[in-house]
Each structure stands twice: as C-alpha cells, then as structure tokens.
Amino acid sequence: MHNNFKKNTWREFQTELKKNSRKKRSVVKYGKAAGIVAALLFIFYVTGSGGIDFFNPGPQKENSRADACSTDSTRKADKTDRLFTNEDLQTLSAAQSFINIRKKTLTVKYNNSMVEVETSLDIPLQTYILSQLEHLKTLTRGKPQRIGIVAMDPHSGAILAMAGFDLSDPRMNTCVVGNYPAASIFKIVTAAAAIEQCGYTPRTPLYFNGGKYTLYKRQISEKKNRYTNKVSFSRAFADSINPVFGKISSLYLGGDILKQYADSFGFNNTVLTDLCFETGSVVITDKSYQWAEVGCGFNKTTTISPLFAAMVTSTIVNSGTRTIPWIVRQIKDPQGNLIYQKKPCTTPRAVQEKTAHTIMELMNETIQTGTASKSFRGFKRDTTLSRLSLGGKTGSLYNRSHTVKYDWFTGFGREKNGDRQIAVAVIVGHRKYIGTRACRYGRMIFKQYFKKYFASQNNNGAQRG
C-alpha cells in the first residue's frame, strides 16, 4: 500500500505521476484530458504567466475550466513575478517539502542563490500538532504506521498546518501522497450528486436491508420486507450506511453521474498550484455493483491524499466554490526585493450553494449523533467548541494486505458569531493496535486553533476598552 514519496524535484514528481497514470489508463482512458493538461502547462510556462494558481479539470462539465487569478501585487512584484512559474514554485516546494516545518519564513537555496520564502502556516497551530506527533513516536503500543494532518483556510486556500510521518520512510510528505483509500469520504461526492440529481433533503426517507457497514449484491435492490430498515438521508450520511449509498449510486445515479461529480470536485485531475500533491483517483466501470462500491467508498481503488480531502471539505464550506490550497505567500531575493507574491484566485463552482449548505448540515449531524459523536462527546459544554459550528465525515478501510487500517476524519469548524473558519483532514494508518483515532485529532485541532483565536480577540477587546 505504501508508495515511497522520495521525489526531490518537480520533474521527478511529475514523471512518477505519469507512470501511475499509464497504469490507470488500462481501465479508463484519459488521453484527451492529459493532452489538455500538458498543453496548458506548456503554454503557461512559455508565456511566463508565473505565479498563477488554477485548477485543470476534466473536459465533460460545463463549469470545468481553468481557474483565473487576479493579482494584488505591486507593480514591481508583478514584473519580477514573471520569473516564478508554477513549475518553479513546485520545484521549490518539492525540494523543501514544507511538512513538519517550525518557522513561518524559510531561507531556501534556489537557482544558486538564497531566497526568503514566507509561508501561510499558522506556527502556533503547527507547533501544537508537531508536539502531538512527537508524543506518538514515543509510544510502544498504538503508534501508527502513517499519519498525515492538514489544516487550511476554506475560503482563501491558505495551508495553516501540514504535518505527519511514515515509519517506513521518514522523508515522505504523507499529506500530499494520494494512495490512501478514500473510503467513506467519497460519500460527500455521492451526497452532492443525490441532492442535485434526485432532489434529496436531509429528511428524505431511505431504506436498506442487512448490516449498515456491509455491501452485498442482495442489498442493492428495491425490495422491502419486514426486515427493511427506514432511515433519513441525514441519518444515512451521519452513520455512513453503505447499502443506502450503494443503492443511491447503483439504482438512481449511475456511473456517468458519479464520474461527473467526482470530476467536479477534482478527482482524476491536476491542481496547478505552488505545491506538488496528488488529488484523488476514481475508476468508474460499466458495472452497476461497481457504482455501488464507488458511491459508498467500499473499495480500495478510489484513493485520495489528505491535502485533497481538506480541499474537498473546504469546497463545501466555501459554498460549493472550489478552494485551491497554497502555502507560499511571498518570496524575496537576497537583496530583499519582492520577487513573488500570492495572488487571489477566482475558481469555478463544484456544486450549487444550496447543495453545499445541505452537506454541511449532514456533516453537522455526523459530529452530533453520527460516527464522529464519540470523539466529540460533550463539545456543547466545552468553553471553546461550544462557540463553533462543527461538521465532519469519517471513513475507515484496511489496505490491500490487511496490515494497516486507515482511519479518516475531514471536517470544519466555524465561528458561530463571526467569520473565522478552518478545514481539517486527518489520516491515521493504524497497525495491530488502534491508537488515537483521526476524529480525536480533528477535535484537538479545532479546540487549539479557536482557543488561541478567541483569546486574541479578548485581548484586542480589552486593549480597545
């Protein structure tokens, strides 16, 4: 299950991605899309449209287009910024990695000179997460094989924290590797499709037979009998009920719709930003049972990276408009001249605003009474968490060799009486003994981030008074 992530340059990273893509094309051909990506990269590199962050989606959807970016840089920064293309920034980030760093500003060697790189990281939050990871490494029981944690601003895409480790490869950036099984995280995509294509609301009644977390072919049918269970759409999402989402995908959506919405969120596509990272991969065949497997996440072929999981959640929190992650805020040359500054981006919509708000409601239910409720027990009485609107989605699945159990949490925290918000994604690869679960890390991050924020607000208010 482990793919060693030892790339030192952007070109090596892209070479490896192309190698993986050739394997995937044996099942589903994306030659046309790959050609478009290559052409866009070449055009932007040659014309020097540096520093532009844009999303390069598949060709099917009408709203699938390259995200356009405007600039807020000074005239001098605009002129010198042309020296930095996305390829330059990704070469820089591949060499630096940007995982587990402790300083907001770094001095990095680039093109035989030292440049000063200012990141978007929230250093107190990053330091807190790193302290938790250091404790993990001291454990003899419950130490995970792999862990990756990403926190980002859902509106701007600024990465606030990025940390993790892999016991088998200390050099790996576990947050950008896209070989983790997506598991039930994919239910976010399926839910969006069901809302828009089938008119589902949180109260829509749904039915299933058998266990909640199995997916037998006999469960994918319309039959009802005295053993049939009735649940609301909200409950099916909160409890992550596989046969319900399997039936939705197989009987009511189908492969084409699933692929359309997967593409809309960014699966099977490349995000052109300042970081080298893999998004998600999903294969859709012409088999109805396979649609059920994909739609509920009950398969090992649909994969995502933690950074992409945070991006999906951020898109939901951002009212359905895609959020592109970034980490380099600005770069200065040895003389202190500004040679790159992050530019604000206008990105296309993945789902309708109403759909995004409905999914946030489903994610709220997951925290309150669903699969994440145990880890968030008592949050309404907590002095910090009680001031937030919290939502999340969980997922878990073993790797192919059944030696590592992957445990997901992706979610959001929003200030009830303000604008501050954060999106979080956590993947934990447990070994023989299950240690701290991903949900628990999500809770700790929400509390740490907003505790500091509320304290600063109180201090500012006291000073003004």
Secondary structure, 3 states (H helix, E strand, C coil): CCCCCCCCCHHHHHHHHHHHHHHHCCCCCCHHHHHHHHHHHHHHHHHCCCCCCEEECCCCCCCCCCCEECCCCCHHHHHHHCCCCHHHHHHHHHHHCCCCCCCCEEEEEECCEEEEEEECCCHHHHHHHHHHHHHHHCCCCCCCCEEEEEEECCCCCEEEEEEEEECCCCCCCCCCCCCEECHHHHHHHHHHHHHHHHCCCCCCEEEECCCCCCCCHHHCCCCCCCCCEEEEHHHHHHCCCHHHHHHHHHHHHCHHHHHHHHHHHCECCEEECCCCCCCEECCCCCCHHHHHHHHHCCCCCCEECHHHHHHHHHHHHCCCECCCCECEEEEECCCCCEEEECCCEECCECCCHHHHHHHHHHHHHHHHCCCCCCCCCCHHHCCCHHHEEEEEEEEEEECCCCCCEEEEEEEEEEECCCCCEEEEEEEEEECCCCCCCHHHHHHHHHHHHHHHHHHHHHHHHHHHC
